[in-house]
Structures are given as structure tokens and as C-alpha cells.
Amino acid sequence: MSDEIALKLATAENAFLIAPAGYGKTELIARAVALQDQGKTLLLTHTHAGVRSMRERLNRLGVSSTKYRVETIASWALKLAVSYPKLSGIVNDQPAGDEWKEVYQFAQNALQNQNIKTIVKKSYDGIYVDEYQDCTKSQHGLVITLADLLPVKILGDPLQGIFGFDDDPLIDWDTDIFPNFKNIGQLKEPWRWKETNPELGNWLETVRNCLLTGQEFDLREAPNGSVTWKQYDQNAGRNACFHASSFDGSIVAIQKWPNQAHALASQLRGLYTSMEEIECRDLLAWAQKLDRVGARERCLILIDGAGKCWTRLKSELNSIRKGFEEDKVPRSLKYPEIVDALKSIKQNPDDLSFLLPAFVKCEKAGDVLFRKELWYEMKRVLEIFPQGNFKSFEDVAWHIRNQARKQGRKIDRRLVSRTLLVKGLEFDHVIVVNADDLDDPKNLYVALTRCKQSLTILSRSPIIKRSLPENHHTLDR
């Protein structure tokens, strides 16, 4: 990649650039930041994975950390709103779910103050917003406010916009972007595949054009050895994952729904783990239950939580669980130490330090840990809460996930995940477990373009056709 486009981006005022998947967007941003002689740049993206990827790229280029700050839009907005609560109007400093929409308005409220404007302008010389196709209307409002203070450069691809919500829709490029930002071009080189598999990159460019125009494409005509089509059936996903587990490099199997991903991971003998969303709703729900019940019910919640992460655990501990449900003395010839640990919770309802040992002993009944992240986050909640620094289990859980949101997290070598969670990431090998489920062109495009070396697609038919809405004109420009 030449520095010409990087320099053009670095010196632009409020501008946008369209970047298809795998065309070097993260590298371009890092190079643009590296070209700036002085000052500090704020880099905003949407996911913790994106934060990690950007930091790694900047480190690889030797860019000093004094020249940039990388955060998710959510964490930066929350930090600003919470830092000035009287100006922003924020009340809840631990938003979840739909509450996040309000955070961006609170941040905008703070930015109406002249002193806050001055602080932001002195802190940064410019702002980049990555993956802009995933900005909602409320996030876009915050970016427009920032664009009145500093040069804002936005990069994204309308064909990858998959993060919208019913009450906070995604931006519309025609009405939100074109009137407010200058178009400085579109990236043309499929860099992700230049060294690993140029033939695959060229085929994916053809697929992109078909998705943009609503034309069908035949998976049997894809490059042999790079793209494999297999007939989808009940066992196809499991078999494809077992086959791919011998491949060198990173692998992701992509499903549409969380329950599908967790179920598939549980069948793969620990070779793959299921990826959690950054908010980790199962963790928050589990922590909330611990806050609201007594000692006996906490025993049941611990068993249920462990059962979400380990295969065989629910069936192995069923008799123990039944005993606690009926408020009787539970028995287990196979796992007496688990029973003793759970009894200690019941006998010492005010001493929460007994929760962690009981939870850990449940590992002995498990067979395969397929939701690794959820399991270790649950353990961290039980470790931290008795220390007395947090008001509730839910408070601890939120704090843990917020740290992940800000700092990023390590990605396992073999994963089962979803398009929403892997967008912005790349893997050596990708398995699209059921392309028929990905029935809109954007989710399908995101799934297909995560690969660097090989792609396996499972579907009932090798003929694929997806169409964008009739009013989707931006990509034709």
C-alpha cells in the first residue's frame, strides 16, 4: 500500500472513504496516523475486537502510543458523559442494552459546553471513526457534533452494515454521510488475500459485485481448493469443523444465532470454543439472579451457570440439583465434594466466600469447556465480589465486561461465532455453517470475507442469490 492515499486521508478535513472487506482499511488508518508529525489522534470503532486489531496494527508499524488513543465509540461516549454528569445529564453510569442509545445524547449534551469543547480540541488534533456502516443514528449525532470541533475522517463499507437496532437504526449513507463529509474515494486492492490466496480475493470481489447487483453466483464455479461447497444437513457443520480442526492457522465457524453457536461448540470435543458478545448478557443475567435470591437458590444458580459452559454438567449434577430444588439433603456418590461445597453455601448464607469454591468444584463434573470466556468471567465475578469493592454481583459483572470493551480480548485459535461478533476480524479458514440462514447480502458478505486462506460454505443449493433493498443506491455511485 502506497503512502499517497494515507497522506490524502491524514490531511483531509471532514471526509469519508469506502473500504470493502479485506482491502486494507486498518492498515490505511494506522499509516495515516503514523504520518502525522505532532498531536494526538482519537481512533473510534465499534467492537473490542476492532480496538485490539487497531492497536496491534499501530504497534506493528512502530507508531508511538503517545500519538493516538483507541476506544470504542460506546466507551468514549460513556467516559465523557460520566466525567461531567451535571452537564451531560447522565444518571446511570452502567448502561446496558437499550440504555446505550441515551449515552450518545448525554455525551452530546456535555459537548455543548464551551469548556468541554476546549478540552476535546486540546486533547486531539483529529478523529477517525472506523466501521462507520455500523454507526446508528444516535452515534452519528455524536460524530457530527465532534466534526464541528475537529477534522473527522470516517471509513466503512455500506455492504457490511449489520449492527442496527429497531429503535436506533443504522445511518443512511445518502442522507447522513454525503451531505456532511467529502468523498475521497474507495479502496481498490484486496490486500487480505494478496499473499495468502489472490485467487480467493478475486473471487470474493466477484461475489461482492453479485451481491451489490442482486445477481446469483454458483459456488461450484469458485476456485477449487480455495472455496469448498458442501450440501447442508444436520451433521454437516459438525463434520466440517472436525475436518478443519487439522488445518494450520485460525478457524472460525459462523452461525446466525447464539444458541446455534453454543450448541455446535458443545459438540466439538473442546476443539472449538463459542464466542461471547461483549456485553455478555448471560453473564449479566446470571449475576442479577445471584443478587436476588437466598443461599439455597444460589446453589441452583451456580449449577445452572456451570452447566452453560461445560458439556455433561447438567445431566451429571441433576440429582444434586433436584435435592436443592426440593430443599432436601442432596446426595451424590460420584461427586460428594461438590455436595459438601454447596452445603457450605446453604449453611453460611451471609458468607459469600463459599460461592467460588463450590463453583470451581463443578469443573470436576464437566467434560468439555465450550464457553470458556463465560466460565472464566463467572469465576472472576465470584472472586471479586466478596472483596467488598462493588455493591452487587451485577455491578462486578458490568465492570468486568466494560474492561473488556475498553481493552479488547484475546481471540481463540478455533471459534464458533456469529457475523456480529467476528466482523472486523480475519481468520485463516472460515466455515459458513448454513449460508441459507444468512438470508441478507450484508451478513453473508461479512461471513464470506473473514477468511484469508480457505472458505467452506454449507448450503442446500450451490446457487446463491441475495438482493439489497430497492432504495439502496449508495453503492452504485
Disulfide bonds with the S-S distance in Angstrom:
none
